[in-house]
Amino acid sequence: MPRTLRAALVALSLALFGWAPALWAGTTTVFAAASLKTAMDDLAAAYKAQTGNDILASFAGSSSLARQIQQGAPAQIFISANPGWMDTLEGDGLLAESSRTDLLLNSIVLIAGPGAAADLSVAISPDLDLAGTLADGRLAMALVDAVPAGIYGKAALSSLGLWDSVAGKVAQADNVRAALRLVGAGEAPLGIVYATDAAADDQVRVLDTFPADSHPAIIYPAAILKDGDGEETRAAFTFLTSEASREIFRRHGFGIAGE
């Protein structure tokens, strides 16, 4: 099917399911990694107050969003939770020239929820008996072969020699916020999420942070999409990469790339 036809069908489907505002003037659609939701909600409100225009954010795993963009979804800006999916879109020629920039940094943490013992204390190291700590419970993670948070988590566990012992106990979720909800709801006693996600849910507590050298650096690149480029898109992108927006991201626990 030609890409233009796919794009038209995707746009029609999104409009039928409540996405019509994304096609209106004054609205910029941002496809953003699920871990950005809390910060992006604040950024959208700030942008509205400052300009009168809207940022409409769609949140999912970066892999899912990238595939939607490949199929012609009418987004203007993409913020990925890892460089790999942005590399894929860049290789497909879908990014506006010279718009790509590394925006944010993050870390991954081991969390516990209501389903874990209140006195549980864990230090992450190659000596950690994570399988024994889980007992009959599950370790909630985003999809370990597709979603960045899951990829980073699997890399860290593998680096520490822990993956093989817990692979059969992993409950994989579509994105990192879904993994967070599993732990917060007590459906999984432990989980691996971004530090920023853990800070957004008072039902979970951080047991320890994975060593930075146990996984690739967690970098969030942002870019304008070629088919969505334009004056309004450029204005929204300038806002999202401004110092004022960086301060909002900092308040939500993100590091800033390049600092």
C-alpha positions in Angstrom: 0.0 0.0 0.0 1.5 3.4 -0.9 2.6 5.5 2.1 0.3 8.4 1.2 -2.7 6.1 1.2 -1.6 4.6 4.6 -1.2 8.1 6.0 -4.8 9.0 4.9 -6.2 5.9 6.4 -4.3 6.4 9.7 -5.5 10.0 9.8 -9.1 9.0 9.3 -8.9 6.3 11.9 -7.4 8.7 14.5 -10.1 11.2 13.7 -12.8 8.7 14.2 -11.4 7.8 17.6 -11.1 11.3 18.9 -7.9 12.5 17.3 -9.5 15.1 15.0 -8.1 18.0 17.1 -4.6 16.9 16.1 -5.4 18.0 12.6 -6.6 21.5 13.5 -4.6 24.7 13.2 -3.0 25.7 16.5 -2.4 22.1 17.6 0.9 20.3 17.5 0.8 16.5 17.9 3.8 15.1 19.8 4.4 11.3 19.9 6.2 10.9 23.2 7.6 7.9 25.2 5.2 6.8 27.9 7.7 7.8 30.6 7.3 11.4 29.6 3.6 11.7 30.4 3.7 13.6 33.7 6.2 16.1 32.5 4.5 16.5 29.1 1.2 17.2 30.7 2.8 20.1 32.6 4.6 21.3 29.4 1.4 21.3 27.4 -0.3 23.4 30.0 2.6 25.9 30.1 2.6 26.1 26.3 -1.1 26.7 26.2 -0.8 29.5 28.8 2.2 31.1 26.9 0.9 30.9 23.3 -2.8 29.9 23.3 -1.9 26.9 21.2 -2.1 23.3 22.1 0.4 20.4 22.3 -1.5 17.2 22.0 0.6 14.3 23.2 0.2 10.6 22.4 2.0 8.3 24.8 3.1 4.7 24.3 6.3 2.7 24.1 8.8 4.3 21.7 8.7 1.2 19.5 4.9 1.4 19.0 5.1 5.1 18.3 7.9 4.7 15.8 5.9 2.1 13.9 2.9 4.3 13.8 5.0 7.1 12.3 6.3 4.7 9.7 2.7 3.9 8.8 1.9 7.6 8.3 0.4 8.6 11.6 -0.1 12.4 11.6 2.4 13.5 14.2 4.7 16.5 14.0 7.2 15.8 16.7 8.7 12.5 18.1 10.5 12.1 21.5 11.9 8.7 21.9 13.2 7.0 25.1 16.2 5.7 23.2 18.3 6.6 20.2 17.6 3.3 18.4 14.0 4.1 17.3 15.0 7.6 16.3 17.8 6.1 14.3 15.2 3.9 12.5 13.1 6.8 11.5 16.1 8.8 10.5 17.2 5.9 8.3 13.8 5.9 6.7 14.1 9.6 5.8 11.2 10.6 8.1 12.9 13.3 10.1 13.1 17.0 9.2 16.7 17.8 8.3 18.9 18.9 11.1 16.1 18.9 13.7 17.2 15.9 15.7 18.6 16.7 19.1 19.4 14.8 22.3 17.1 16.2 24.9 16.9 14.3 28.2 18.7 11.7 30.4 17.2 9.1 32.8 18.2 6.2 35.0 16.5 2.9 35.8 15.5 1.7 39.2 14.3 -1.4 41.0 10.9 -0.7 42.7 8.7 -2.4 45.1 4.9 -1.9 45.6 2.2 -3.0 48.1 2.8 -6.6 47.0 6.3 -6.6 48.5 7.3 -6.9 52.2 7.4 -3.6 53.9 10.8 -4.2 55.3 12.3 -5.3 52.0 15.8 -3.9 51.4 17.8 -4.6 48.3 21.2 -3.5 47.0 21.7 -4.1 43.3 24.9 -6.1 42.6 25.9 -9.4 40.9 25.4 -11.0 44.3 21.7 -10.1 44.5 19.4 -13.1 44.7 16.6 -11.4 42.7 14.9 -14.6 41.8 14.8 -15.6 45.5 13.5 -12.2 46.5 10.7 -12.5 44.0 9.8 -16.0 45.3 6.5 -16.8 43.5 6.0 -13.2 42.4 6.7 -11.5 39.1 9.2 -8.8 38.0 7.2 -6.1 36.0 9.1 -4.7 33.0 8.3 -3.0 29.7 8.7 -5.3 26.7 12.3 -6.4 26.9 13.1 -6.7 23.2 11.2 -3.6 21.9 10.5 -0.9 24.5 13.5 1.1 25.7 12.8 0.7 29.4 12.6 -3.0 29.0 15.7 -3.1 26.8 17.7 -1.1 29.3 16.4 -3.3 32.2 17.3 -6.5 30.4 20.8 -5.1 29.5 21.4 -4.2 33.1 20.3 -7.6 34.5 22.4 -9.3 31.9 25.4 -7.2 32.7 25.1 -8.1 36.3 24.6 -11.8 35.6 21.0 -11.8 36.9 18.9 -12.1 33.7 19.0 -15.9 33.3 17.7 -16.5 36.8 14.7 -14.1 36.5 13.8 -14.3 32.8 11.0 -16.8 33.5 9.6 -14.5 36.2 9.3 -11.4 34.1 5.8 -9.9 33.5 6.2 -7.9 30.3 4.0 -4.8 29.8 3.4 -2.8 26.6 5.2 0.3 28.0 7.0 1.4 31.2 3.9 3.2 32.7 2.0 -0.1 32.3 4.8 -1.9 34.2 4.7 0.8 36.9 0.9 0.3 37.3 1.4 -3.5 37.8 3.7 -2.8 40.7 1.6 0.1 42.1 -1.5 -2.0 42.1 0.3 -4.9 43.9 0.0 -7.2 40.9 3.8 -7.6 40.8 5.9 -7.2 43.9 8.9 -5.7 42.0 9.5 -3.9 38.8 12.1 -2.1 36.8 11.2 1.4 35.6 12.7 4.8 35.0 13.5 6.8 38.1 11.1 9.5 36.8 8.3 7.0 36.7 8.9 5.8 40.2 8.8 9.4 41.4 5.3 9.8 39.8 3.6 7.0 41.7 3.4 7.2 45.5 2.3 3.6 45.7 5.9 2.4 44.9 9.2 2.8 46.5 12.7 2.7 45.1 14.9 -0.1 46.4 18.0 0.8 44.5 19.3 2.4 41.2 21.0 0.2 38.6 24.6 1.2 38.1 25.0 3.5 35.1 27.7 1.3 33.6 25.3 -1.8 33.6 23.3 -0.5 30.6 23.7 1.9 27.7 23.2 5.5 28.5 19.5 6.4 28.7 19.1 9.3 26.2 15.9 10.8 24.9 16.3 12.3 21.4 13.7 14.6 20.0 13.0 15.5 16.4 10.6 17.2 14.0 9.0 14.7 11.6 9.4 15.6 7.9 5.8 15.3 7.0 4.7 17.5 9.9 7.2 20.3 9.6 6.0 23.8 9.5 5.9 27.1 11.4 3.6 26.0 14.2 5.6 22.7 14.6 8.9 24.7 14.8 7.4 27.0 17.4 6.3 24.0 19.6 9.7 22.3 19.1 11.5 25.5 20.1 9.4 25.6 23.3 10.0 21.9 24.1 13.8 22.3 23.8 13.9 25.7 25.6 15.5 26.4 29.0 12.0 26.9 30.5 10.9 23.5 29.4 14.2 21.9 30.6 13.4 23.3 34.0 10.1 21.5 34.0 11.8 18.3 32.9 14.3 18.8 35.8 11.4 19.1 38.3 10.2 15.8 37.1 13.6 14.2 37.7 15.0 14.1 34.2 18.6 14.9 33.5 19.4 17.3 30.6 21.5 16.0 27.8 24.8 17.9 27.4 24.9 19.2 31.0 
